[in-house]
Amino acid sequence: MAEEIRAEMVANVWKVVASAGDTVSEGDTLVILESMKMEIPVVAESDGVVQQLVVNEGDVVQDGDLIAVIG
């Protein structure tokens, strides 16, 4: 079953660490968001393969926006 990783706040995508097709483990950083001069890592919540990464560096995400899908 695919797991959707969603933004928990309004933020800028500062750095994209993972790519589609990458194998990740629970706790691995997928992207780093920046909000109010703070860096917030977005991590995989389970082991799997990144099926889709829908953000790019410089994008602005809103609360609830899809960041990645892990299957």
mmCIF file of the N, C-alpha and C atoms, coordinates in Angstrom:
data_MODEL
# 
_entry.id   MODEL 
# 
loop_
_atom_site.group_PDB 
_atom_site.id 
_atom_site.type_symbol 
_atom_site.label_atom_id 
_atom_site.label_alt_id 
_atom_site.label_comp_id 
_atom_site.label_asym_id 
_atom_site.label_entity_id 
_atom_site.label_seq_id 
_atom_site.pdbx_PDB_ins_code 
_atom_site.Cartn_x 
_atom_site.Cartn_y 
_atom_site.Cartn_z 
_atom_site.occupancy 
_atom_site.B_iso_or_equiv 
_atom_site.pdbx_formal_charge 
_atom_site.auth_seq_id 
_atom_site.auth_comp_id 
_atom_site.auth_asym_id 
_atom_site.auth_atom_id 
_atom_site.pdbx_PDB_model_num 
ATOM 1   N N  . MET A 1 1  ? 0.842  -1.184 0.000  1.00 0.00 ? 1  MET A N  1 
ATOM 2   C CA . MET A 1 1  ? 0.000  0.000  0.000  1.00 0.00 ? 1  MET A CA 1 
ATOM 3   C C  . MET A 1 1  ? 0.886  1.246  0.000  1.00 0.00 ? 1  MET A C  1 
ATOM 4   N N  . ALA A 1 2  ? 0.593  2.200  -0.835 1.00 0.00 ? 2  ALA A N  1 
ATOM 5   C CA . ALA A 1 2  ? 1.385  3.429  -0.957 1.00 0.00 ? 2  ALA A CA 1 
ATOM 6   C C  . ALA A 1 2  ? 1.094  4.367  0.209  1.00 0.00 ? 2  ALA A C  1 
ATOM 7   N N  . GLU A 1 3  ? 2.131  5.033  0.666  1.00 0.00 ? 3  GLU A N  1 
ATOM 8   C CA . GLU A 1 3  ? 2.003  5.992  1.751  1.00 0.00 ? 3  GLU A CA 1 
ATOM 9   C C  . GLU A 1 3  ? 2.262  7.385  1.200  1.00 0.00 ? 3  GLU A C  1 
ATOM 10  N N  . GLU A 1 4  ? 1.360  8.316  1.477  1.00 0.00 ? 4  GLU A N  1 
ATOM 11  C CA . GLU A 1 4  ? 1.522  9.691  1.024  1.00 0.00 ? 4  GLU A CA 1 
ATOM 12  C C  . GLU A 1 4  ? 2.184  10.508 2.127  1.00 0.00 ? 4  GLU A C  1 
ATOM 13  N N  . ILE A 1 5  ? 3.218  11.242 1.754  1.00 0.00 ? 5  ILE A N  1 
ATOM 14  C CA . ILE A 1 5  ? 3.883  12.151 2.681  1.00 0.00 ? 5  ILE A CA 1 
ATOM 15  C C  . ILE A 1 5  ? 3.400  13.552 2.327  1.00 0.00 ? 5  ILE A C  1 
ATOM 16  N N  . ARG A 1 6  ? 2.832  14.246 3.301  1.00 0.00 ? 6  ARG A N  1 
ATOM 17  C CA . ARG A 1 6  ? 2.243  15.564 3.064  1.00 0.00 ? 6  ARG A CA 1 
ATOM 18  C C  . ARG A 1 6  ? 2.899  16.618 3.946  1.00 0.00 ? 6  ARG A C  1 
ATOM 19  N N  . ALA A 1 7  ? 2.872  17.855 3.471  1.00 0.00 ? 7  ALA A N  1 
ATOM 20  C CA . ALA A 1 7  ? 3.421  18.984 4.233  1.00 0.00 ? 7  ALA A CA 1 
ATOM 21  C C  . ALA A 1 7  ? 2.576  19.226 5.475  1.00 0.00 ? 7  ALA A C  1 
ATOM 22  N N  . GLU A 1 8  ? 3.236  19.582 6.552  1.00 0.00 ? 8  GLU A N  1 
ATOM 23  C CA . GLU A 1 8  ? 2.532  19.867 7.804  1.00 0.00 ? 8  GLU A CA 1 
ATOM 24  C C  . GLU A 1 8  ? 2.450  21.362 8.087  1.00 0.00 ? 8  GLU A C  1 
ATOM 25  N N  . MET A 1 9  ? 2.994  22.180 7.168  1.00 0.00 ? 9  MET A N  1 
ATOM 26  C CA . MET A 1 9  ? 2.975  23.625 7.355  1.00 0.00 ? 9  MET A CA 1 
ATOM 27  C C  . MET A 1 9  ? 3.258  24.301 6.016  1.00 0.00 ? 9  MET A C  1 
ATOM 28  N N  . VAL A 1 10 ? 3.061  25.594 5.978  1.00 0.00 ? 10 VAL A N  1 
ATOM 29  C CA . VAL A 1 10 ? 3.456  26.379 4.811  1.00 0.00 ? 10 VAL A CA 1 
ATOM 30  C C  . VAL A 1 10 ? 4.966  26.562 4.891  1.00 0.00 ? 10 VAL A C  1 
ATOM 31  N N  . ALA A 1 11 ? 5.667  26.227 3.808  1.00 0.00 ? 11 ALA A N  1 
ATOM 32  C CA . ALA A 1 11 ? 7.130  26.314 3.823  1.00 0.00 ? 11 ALA A CA 1 
ATOM 33  C C  . ALA A 1 11 ? 7.670  26.324 2.400  1.00 0.00 ? 11 ALA A C  1 
ATOM 34  N N  . ASN A 1 12 ? 8.929  26.698 2.279  1.00 0.00 ? 12 ASN A N  1 
ATOM 35  C CA . ASN A 1 12 ? 9.651  26.620 1.018  1.00 0.00 ? 12 ASN A CA 1 
ATOM 36  C C  . ASN A 1 12 ? 10.406 25.299 0.977  1.00 0.00 ? 12 ASN A C  1 
ATOM 37  N N  . VAL A 1 13 ? 10.474 24.688 -0.198 1.00 0.00 ? 13 VAL A N  1 
ATOM 38  C CA . VAL A 1 13 ? 11.288 23.484 -0.371 1.00 0.00 ? 13 VAL A CA 1 
ATOM 39  C C  . VAL A 1 13 ? 12.721 23.968 -0.552 1.00 0.00 ? 13 VAL A C  1 
ATOM 40  N N  . TRP A 1 14 ? 13.548 23.757 0.458  1.00 0.00 ? 14 TRP A N  1 
ATOM 41  C CA . TRP A 1 14 ? 14.921 24.242 0.445  1.00 0.00 ? 14 TRP A CA 1 
ATOM 42  C C  . TRP A 1 14 ? 15.839 23.278 -0.295 1.00 0.00 ? 14 TRP A C  1 
ATOM 43  N N  . LYS A 1 15 ? 15.683 21.968 -0.015 1.00 0.00 ? 15 LYS A N  1 
ATOM 44  C CA . LYS A 1 15 ? 16.549 20.980 -0.661 1.00 0.00 ? 15 LYS A CA 1 
ATOM 45  C C  . LYS A 1 15 ? 15.780 19.675 -0.852 1.00 0.00 ? 15 LYS A C  1 
ATOM 46  N N  . VAL A 1 16 ? 15.926 19.075 -2.030 1.00 0.00 ? 16 VAL A N  1 
ATOM 47  C CA . VAL A 1 16 ? 15.355 17.755 -2.309 1.00 0.00 ? 16 VAL A CA 1 
ATOM 48  C C  . VAL A 1 16 ? 16.493 16.752 -2.165 1.00 0.00 ? 16 VAL A C  1 
ATOM 49  N N  . VAL A 1 17 ? 16.332 15.796 -1.243 1.00 0.00 ? 17 VAL A N  1 
ATOM 50  C CA . VAL A 1 17 ? 17.386 14.831 -0.942 1.00 0.00 ? 17 VAL A CA 1 
ATOM 51  C C  . VAL A 1 17 ? 17.175 13.521 -1.699 1.00 0.00 ? 17 VAL A C  1 
ATOM 52  N N  . ALA A 1 18 ? 15.941 13.051 -1.763 1.00 0.00 ? 18 ALA A N  1 
ATOM 53  C CA . ALA A 1 18 ? 15.626 11.765 -2.401 1.00 0.00 ? 18 ALA A CA 1 
ATOM 54  C C  . ALA A 1 18 ? 15.128 11.986 -3.828 1.00 0.00 ? 18 ALA A C  1 
ATOM 55  N N  . SER A 1 19 ? 15.117 10.913 -4.594 1.00 0.00 ? 19 SER A N  1 
ATOM 56  C CA . SER A 1 19 ? 14.604 10.939 -5.971 1.00 0.00 ? 19 SER A CA 1 
ATOM 57  C C  . SER A 1 19 ? 13.641 9.779  -6.161 1.00 0.00 ? 19 SER A C  1 
ATOM 58  N N  . ALA A 1 20 ? 12.773 9.894  -7.153 1.00 0.00 ? 20 ALA A N  1 
ATOM 59  C CA . ALA A 1 20 ? 11.882 8.788  -7.496 1.00 0.00 ? 20 ALA A CA 1 
ATOM 60  C C  . ALA A 1 20 ? 12.728 7.567  -7.829 1.00 0.00 ? 20 ALA A C  1 
ATOM 61  N N  . GLY A 1 21 ? 12.339 6.436  -7.283 1.00 0.00 ? 21 GLY A N  1 
ATOM 62  C CA . GLY A 1 21 ? 13.072 5.194  -7.505 1.00 0.00 ? 21 GLY A CA 1 
ATOM 63  C C  . GLY A 1 21 ? 14.038 4.848  -6.385 1.00 0.00 ? 21 GLY A C  1 
ATOM 64  N N  . ASP A 1 22 ? 14.334 5.805  -5.509 1.00 0.00 ? 22 ASP A N  1 
ATOM 65  C CA . ASP A 1 22 ? 15.235 5.544  -4.387 1.00 0.00 ? 22 ASP A CA 1 
ATOM 66  C C  . ASP A 1 22 ? 14.579 4.628  -3.368 1.00 0.00 ? 22 ASP A C  1 
ATOM 67  N N  . THR A 1 23 ? 15.364 3.716  -2.805 1.00 0.00 ? 23 THR A N  1 
ATOM 68  C CA . THR A 1 23 ? 14.909 2.897  -1.684 1.00 0.00 ? 23 THR A CA 1 
ATOM 69  C C  . THR A 1 23 ? 15.210 3.660  -0.407 1.00 0.00 ? 23 THR A C  1 
ATOM 70  N N  . VAL A 1 24 ? 14.202 3.802  0.454  1.00 0.00 ? 24 VAL A N  1 
ATOM 71  C CA . VAL A 1 24 ? 14.369 4.547  1.701  1.00 0.00 ? 24 VAL A CA 1 
ATOM 72  C C  . VAL A 1 24 ? 13.950 3.686  2.891  1.00 0.00 ? 24 VAL A C  1 
ATOM 73  N N  . SER A 1 25 ? 14.517 4.022  4.026  1.00 0.00 ? 25 SER A N  1 
ATOM 74  C CA . SER A 1 25 ? 14.161 3.377  5.285  1.00 0.00 ? 25 SER A CA 1 
ATOM 75  C C  . SER A 1 25 ? 13.419 4.379  6.146  1.00 0.00 ? 25 SER A C  1 
ATOM 76  N N  . GLU A 1 26 ? 12.661 3.874  7.098  1.00 0.00 ? 26 GLU A N  1 
ATOM 77  C CA . GLU A 1 26 ? 11.952 4.744  8.023  1.00 0.00 ? 26 GLU A CA 1 
ATOM 78  C C  . GLU A 1 26 ? 12.939 5.712  8.659  1.00 0.00 ? 26 GLU A C  1 
ATOM 79  N N  . GLY A 1 27 ? 12.618 7.001  8.616  1.00 0.00 ? 27 GLY A N  1 
ATOM 80  C CA . GLY A 1 27 ? 13.474 8.020  9.203  1.00 0.00 ? 27 GLY A CA 1 
ATOM 81  C C  . GLY A 1 27 ? 14.424 8.692  8.232  1.00 0.00 ? 27 GLY A C  1 
ATOM 82  N N  . ASP A 1 28 ? 14.556 8.164  6.999  1.00 0.00 ? 28 ASP A N  1 
ATOM 83  C CA . ASP A 1 28 ? 15.414 8.806  5.999  1.00 0.00 ? 28 ASP A CA 1 
ATOM 84  C C  . ASP A 1 28 ? 14.802 10.132 5.567  1.00 0.00 ? 28 ASP A C  1 
ATOM 85  N N  . THR A 1 29 ? 15.643 11.132 5.362  1.00 0.00 ? 29 THR A N  1 
ATOM 86  C CA . THR A 1 29 ? 15.178 12.449 4.921  1.00 0.00 ? 29 THR A CA 1 
ATOM 87  C C  . THR A 1 29 ? 14.858 12.418 3.431  1.00 0.00 ? 29 THR A C  1 
ATOM 88  N N  . LEU A 1 30 ? 13.674 12.932 3.079  1.00 0.00 ? 30 LEU A N  1 
ATOM 89  C CA . LEU A 1 30 ? 13.247 13.018 1.684  1.00 0.00 ? 30 LEU A CA 1 
ATOM 90  C C  . LEU A 1 30 ? 13.501 14.416 1.123  1.00 0.00 ? 30 LEU A C  1 
ATOM 91  N N  . VAL A 1 31 ? 13.042 15.414 1.845  1.00 0.00 ? 31 VAL A N  1 
ATOM 92  C CA . VAL A 1 31 ? 13.269 16.811 1.470  1.00 0.00 ? 31 VAL A CA 1 
ATOM 93  C C  . VAL A 1 31 ? 13.482 17.617 2.753  1.00 0.00 ? 31 VAL A C  1 
ATOM 94  N N  . ILE A 1 32 ? 14.051 18.808 2.567  1.00 0.00 ? 32 ILE A N  1 
ATOM 95  C CA . ILE A 1 32 ? 14.208 19.719 3.697  1.00 0.00 ? 32 ILE A CA 1 
ATOM 96  C C  . ILE A 1 32 ? 13.420 20.981 3.369  1.00 0.00 ? 32 ILE A C  1 
ATOM 97  N N  . LEU A 1 33 ? 12.503 21.320 4.267  1.00 0.00 ? 33 LEU A N  1 
ATOM 98  C CA . LEU A 1 33 ? 11.697 22.521 4.112  1.00 0.00 ? 33 LEU A CA 1 
ATOM 99  C C  . LEU A 1 33 ? 12.324 23.645 4.917  1.00 0.00 ? 33 LEU A C  1 
ATOM 100 N N  . GLU A 1 34 ? 12.033 24.887 4.517  1.00 0.00 ? 34 GLU A N  1 
ATOM 101 C CA . GLU A 1 34 ? 12.506 26.051 5.263  1.00 0.00 ? 34 GLU A CA 1 
ATOM 102 C C  . GLU A 1 34 ? 11.310 26.933 5.557  1.00 0.00 ? 34 GLU A C  1 
ATOM 103 N N  . SER A 1 35 ? 11.177 27.271 6.832  1.00 0.00 ? 35 SER A N  1 
ATOM 104 C CA . SER A 1 35 ? 10.100 28.157 7.255  1.00 0.00 ? 35 SER A CA 1 
ATOM 105 C C  . SER A 1 35 ? 10.610 29.016 8.405  1.00 0.00 ? 35 SER A C  1 
ATOM 106 N N  . MET A 1 36 ? 10.495 30.316 8.257  1.00 0.00 ? 36 MET A N  1 
ATOM 107 C CA . MET A 1 36 ? 10.927 31.248 9.296  1.00 0.00 ? 36 MET A CA 1 
ATOM 108 C C  . MET A 1 36 ? 12.374 31.006 9.701  1.00 0.00 ? 36 MET A C  1 
ATOM 109 N N  . LYS A 1 37 ? 13.238 30.812 8.698  1.00 0.00 ? 37 LYS A N  1 
ATOM 110 C CA . LYS A 1 37 ? 14.680 30.612 8.878  1.00 0.00 ? 37 LYS A CA 1 
ATOM 111 C C  . LYS A 1 37 ? 15.036 29.301 9.586  1.00 0.00 ? 37 LYS A C  1 
ATOM 112 N N  . MET A 1 38 ? 14.077 28.392 9.709  1.00 0.00 ? 38 MET A N  1 
ATOM 113 C CA . MET A 1 38 ? 14.336 27.083 10.312 1.00 0.00 ? 38 MET A CA 1 
ATOM 114 C C  . MET A 1 38 ? 14.262 26.011 9.237  1.00 0.00 ? 38 MET A C  1 
ATOM 115 N N  . GLU A 1 39 ? 15.165 25.029 9.311  1.00 0.00 ? 39 GLU A N  1 
ATOM 116 C CA . GLU A 1 39 ? 15.155 23.903 8.388  1.00 0.00 ? 39 GLU A CA 1 
ATOM 117 C C  . GLU A 1 39 ? 14.378 22.755 9.025  1.00 0.00 ? 39 GLU A C  1 
ATOM 118 N N  . ILE A 1 40 ? 13.411 22.219 8.297  1.00 0.00 ? 40 ILE A N  1 
ATOM 119 C CA . ILE A 1 40 ? 12.553 21.149 8.807  1.00 0.00 ? 40 ILE A CA 1 
ATOM 120 C C  . ILE A 1 40 ? 12.681 19.948 7.876  1.00 0.00 ? 40 ILE A C  1 
ATOM 121 N N  . PRO A 1 41 ? 13.303 18.850 8.345  1.00 0.00 ? 41 PRO A N  1 
ATOM 122 C CA . PRO A 1 41 ? 13.398 17.669 7.488  1.00 0.00 ? 41 PRO A CA 1 
ATOM 123 C C  . PRO A 1 41 ? 12.047 16.962 7.389  1.00 0.00 ? 41 PRO A C  1 
ATOM 124 N N  . VAL A 1 42 ? 11.720 16.503 6.187  1.00 0.00 ? 42 VAL A N  1 
ATOM 125 C CA . VAL A 1 42 ? 10.533 15.666 5.971  1.00 0.00 ? 42 VAL A CA 1 
ATOM 126 C C  . VAL A 1 42 ? 11.079 14.262 5.762  1.00 0.00 ? 42 VAL A C  1 
ATOM 127 N N  . VAL A 1 43 ? 10.678 13.331 6.635  1.00 0.00 ? 43 VAL A N  1 
ATOM 128 C CA . VAL A 1 43 ? 11.273 11.997 6.631  1.00 0.00 ? 43 VAL A CA 1 
ATOM 129 C C  . VAL A 1 43 ? 10.268 10.937 6.197  1.00 0.00 ? 43 VAL A C  1 
ATOM 130 N N  . ALA A 1 44 ? 10.818 9.817  5.719  1.00 0.00 ? 44 ALA A N  1 
ATOM 131 C CA . ALA A 1 44 ? 9.992  8.657  5.370  1.00 0.00 ? 44 ALA A CA 1 
ATOM 132 C C  . ALA A 1 44 ? 9.437  8.064  6.660  1.00 0.00 ? 44 ALA A C  1 
ATOM 133 N N  . GLU A 1 45 ? 8.168  7.746  6.649  1.00 0.00 ? 45 GLU A N  1 
ATOM 134 C CA . GLU A 1 45 ? 7.529  7.186  7.831  1.00 0.00 ? 45 GLU A CA 1 
ATOM 135 C C  . GLU A 1 45 ? 7.516  5.665  7.807  1.00 0.00 ? 45 GLU A C  1 
ATOM 136 N N  . SER A 1 46 ? 8.015  5.072  6.721  1.00 0.00 ? 46 SER A N  1 
ATOM 137 C CA . SER A 1 46 ? 8.113  3.616  6.614  1.00 0.00 ? 46 SER A CA 1 
ATOM 138 C C  . SER A 1 46 ? 9.163  3.272  5.559  1.00 0.00 ? 46 SER A C  1 
ATOM 139 N N  . ASP A 1 47 ? 9.593  2.023  5.553  1.00 0.00 ? 47 ASP A N  1 
ATOM 140 C CA . ASP A 1 47 ? 10.534 1.555  4.538  1.00 0.00 ? 47 ASP A CA 1 
ATOM 141 C C  . ASP A 1 47 ? 9.802  1.414  3.202  1.00 0.00 ? 47 ASP A C  1 
ATOM 142 N N  . GLY A 1 48 ? 10.517 1.623  2.106  1.00 0.00 ? 48 GLY A N  1 
ATOM 143 C CA . GLY A 1 48 ? 9.908  1.438  0.794  1.00 0.00 ? 48 GLY A CA 1 
ATOM 144 C C  . GLY A 1 48 ? 10.711 2.089  -0.301 1.00 0.00 ? 48 GLY A C  1 
ATOM 145 N N  . VAL A 1 49 ? 10.060 2.273  -1.445 1.00 0.00 ? 49 VAL A N  1 
ATOM 146 C CA . VAL A 1 49 ? 10.676 2.902  -2.616 1.00 0.00 ? 49 VAL A CA 1 
ATOM 147 C C  . VAL A 1 49 ? 9.895  4.175  -2.914 1.00 0.00 ? 49 VAL A C  1 
ATOM 148 N N  . VAL A 1 50 ? 10.622 5.258  -3.168 1.00 0.00 ? 50 VAL A N  1 
ATOM 149 C CA . VAL A 1 50 ? 9.974  6.520  -3.527 1.00 0.00 ? 50 VAL A CA 1 
ATOM 150 C C  . VAL A 1 50 ? 9.358  6.345  -4.908 1.00 0.00 ? 50 VAL A C  1 
ATOM 151 N N  . GLN A 1 51 ? 8.032  6.284  -4.953 1.00 0.00 ? 51 GLN A N  1 
ATOM 152 C CA . GLN A 1 51 ? 7.332  6.111  -6.228 1.00 0.00 ? 51 GLN A CA 1 
ATOM 153 C C  . GLN A 1 51 ? 7.165  7.430  -6.952 1.00 0.00 ? 51 GLN A C  1 
ATOM 154 N N  . GLN A 1 52 ? 6.974  8.494  -6.182 1.00 0.00 ? 52 GLN A N  1 
ATOM 155 C CA . GLN A 1 52 ? 6.713  9.796  -6.783 1.00 0.00 ? 52 GLN A CA 1 
ATOM 156 C C  . GLN A 1 52 ? 7.222  10.879 -5.835 1.00 0.00 ? 52 GLN A C  1 
ATOM 157 N N  . LEU A 1 53 ? 7.904  11.864 -6.385 1.00 0.00 ? 53 LEU A N  1 
ATOM 158 C CA . LEU A 1 53 ? 8.342  13.035 -5.630 1.00 0.00 ? 53 LEU A CA 1 
ATOM 159 C C  . LEU A 1 53 ? 7.811  14.236 -6.385 1.00 0.00 ? 53 LEU A C  1 
ATOM 160 N N  . VAL A 1 54 ? 6.874  14.956 -5.791 1.00 0.00 ? 54 VAL A N  1 
ATOM 161 C CA . VAL A 1 54 ? 6.132  15.962 -6.545 1.00 0.00 ? 54 VAL A CA 1 
ATOM 162 C C  . VAL A 1 54 ? 6.561  17.402 -6.269 1.00 0.00 ? 54 VAL A C  1 
ATOM 163 N N  . VAL A 1 55 ? 7.647  17.593 -5.521 1.00 0.00 ? 55 VAL A N  1 
ATOM 164 C CA . VAL A 1 55 ? 8.132  18.951 -5.251 1.00 0.00 ? 55 VAL A CA 1 
ATOM 165 C C  . VAL A 1 55 ? 9.532  19.128 -5.827 1.00 0.00 ? 55 VAL A C  1 
ATOM 166 N N  . ASN A 1 56 ? 9.879  20.366 -6.077 1.00 0.00 ? 56 ASN A N  1 
ATOM 167 C CA . ASN A 1 56 ? 11.207 20.742 -6.560 1.00 0.00 ? 56 ASN A CA 1 
ATOM 168 C C  . ASN A 1 56 ? 11.774 21.821 -5.648 1.00 0.00 ? 56 ASN A C  1 
ATOM 169 N N  . GLU A 1 57 ? 13.083 21.933 -5.637 1.00 0.00 ? 57 GLU A N  1 
ATOM 170 C CA . GLU A 1 57 ? 13.708 22.987 -4.839 1.00 0.00 ? 57 GLU A CA 1 
ATOM 171 C C  . GLU A 1 57 ? 13.163 24.337 -5.278 1.00 0.00 ? 57 GLU A C  1 
ATOM 172 N N  . GLY A 1 58 ? 12.810 25.160 -4.297 1.00 0.00 ? 58 GLY A N  1 
ATOM 173 C CA . GLY A 1 58 ? 12.256 26.483 -4.574 1.00 0.00 ? 58 GLY A CA 1 
ATOM 174 C C  . GLY A 1 58 ? 10.741 26.536 -4.562 1.00 0.00 ? 58 GLY A C  1 
ATOM 175 N N  . ASP A 1 59 ? 10.077 25.371 -4.596 1.00 0.00 ? 59 ASP A N  1 
ATOM 176 C CA . ASP A 1 59 ? 8.619  25.344 -4.531 1.00 0.00 ? 59 ASP A CA 1 
ATOM 177 C C  . ASP A 1 59 ? 8.136  25.815 -3.167 1.00 0.00 ? 59 ASP A C  1 
ATOM 178 N N  . VAL A 1 60 ? 6.917  26.305 -3.116 1.00 0.00 ? 60 VAL A N  1 
ATOM 179 C CA . VAL A 1 60 ? 6.258  26.641 -1.854 1.00 0.00 ? 60 VAL A CA 1 
ATOM 180 C C  . VAL A 1 60 ? 5.146  25.624 -1.648 1.00 0.00 ? 60 VAL A C  1 
ATOM 181 N N  . VAL A 1 61 ? 5.139  24.974 -0.476 1.00 0.00 ? 61 VAL A N  1 
ATOM 182 C CA . VAL A 1 61 ? 4.089  24.008 -0.165 1.00 0.00 ? 61 VAL A CA 1 
ATOM 183 C C  . VAL A 1 61 ? 3.171  24.588 0.900  1.00 0.00 ? 61 VAL A C  1 
ATOM 184 N N  . GLN A 1 62 ? 1.924  24.222 0.801  1.00 0.00 ? 62 GLN A N  1 
ATOM 185 C CA . GLN A 1 62 ? 0.922  24.613 1.780  1.00 0.00 ? 62 GLN A CA 1 
ATOM 186 C C  . GLN A 1 62 ? 0.631  23.435 2.698  1.00 0.00 ? 62 GLN A C  1 
ATOM 187 N N  . ASP A 1 63 ? 0.063  23.693 3.839  1.00 0.00 ? 63 ASP A N  1 
ATOM 188 C CA . ASP A 1 63 ? -0.312 22.631 4.771  1.00 0.00 ? 63 ASP A CA 1 
ATOM 189 C C  . ASP A 1 63 ? -1.198 21.614 4.060  1.00 0.00 ? 63 ASP A C  1 
ATOM 190 N N  . GLY A 1 64 ? -0.782 20.351 4.050  1.00 0.00 ? 64 GLY A N  1 
ATOM 191 C CA . GLY A 1 64 ? -1.550 19.282 3.433  1.00 0.00 ? 64 GLY A CA 1 
ATOM 192 C C  . GLY A 1 64 ? -1.149 18.944 2.008  1.00 0.00 ? 64 GLY A C  1 
ATOM 193 N N  . ASP A 1 65 ? -0.254 19.737 1.403  1.00 0.00 ? 65 ASP A N  1 
ATOM 194 C CA . ASP A 1 65 ? 0.185  19.457 0.041  1.00 0.00 ? 65 ASP A CA 1 
ATOM 195 C C  . ASP A 1 65 ? 0.969  18.146 -0.015 1.00 0.00 ? 65 ASP A C  1 
ATOM 196 N N  . LEU A 1 66 ? 0.789  17.407 -1.090 1.00 0.00 ? 66 LEU A N  1 
ATOM 197 C CA . LEU A 1 66 ? 1.524  16.150 -1.304 1.00 0.00 ? 66 LEU A CA 1 
ATOM 198 C C  . LEU A 1 66 ? 2.981  16.471 -1.608 1.00 0.00 ? 66 LEU A C  1 
ATOM 199 N N  . ILE A 1 67 ? 3.884  15.766 -0.914 1.00 0.00 ? 67 ILE A N  1 
ATOM 200 C CA . ILE A 1 67 ? 5.320  15.911 -1.159 1.00 0.00 ? 67 ILE A CA 1 
ATOM 201 C C  . ILE A 1 67 ? 5.848  14.680 -1.888 1.00 0.00 ? 67 ILE A C  1 
ATOM 202 N N  . ALA A 1 68 ? 5.493  13.497 -1.390 1.00 0.00 ? 68 ALA A N  1 
ATOM 203 C CA . ALA A 1 68 ? 6.028  12.273 -1.978 1.00 0.00 ? 68 ALA A CA 1 
ATOM 204 C C  . ALA A 1 68 ? 5.073  11.120 -1.721 1.00 0.00 ? 68 ALA A C  1 
ATOM 205 N N  . VAL A 1 69 ? 5.259  10.056 -2.523 1.00 0.00 ? 69 VAL A N  1 
ATOM 206 C CA . VAL A 1 69 ? 4.523  8.806  -2.342 1.00 0.00 ? 69 VAL A CA 1 
ATOM 207 C C  . VAL A 1 69 ? 5.561  7.703  -2.214 1.00 0.00 ? 69 VAL A C  1 
ATOM 208 N N  . ILE A 1 70 ? 5.440  6.918  -1.141 1.00 0.00 ? 70 ILE A N  1 
ATOM 209 C CA . ILE A 1 70 ? 6.352  5.782  -0.903 1.00 0.00 ? 70 ILE A CA 1 
ATOM 210 C C  . ILE A 1 70 ? 5.543  4.510  -0.954 1.00 0.00 ? 70 ILE A C  1 
ATOM 211 N N  . GLY A 1 71 ? 6.046  3.542  -1.725 1.00 0.00 ? 71 GLY A N  1 
ATOM 212 C CA . GLY A 1 71 ? 5.324  2.282  -1.862 1.00 0.00 ? 71 GLY A CA 1 
ATOM 213 C C  . GLY A 1 71 ? 6.149  1.106  -1.450 1.00 0.00 ? 71 GLY A C  1 
# 
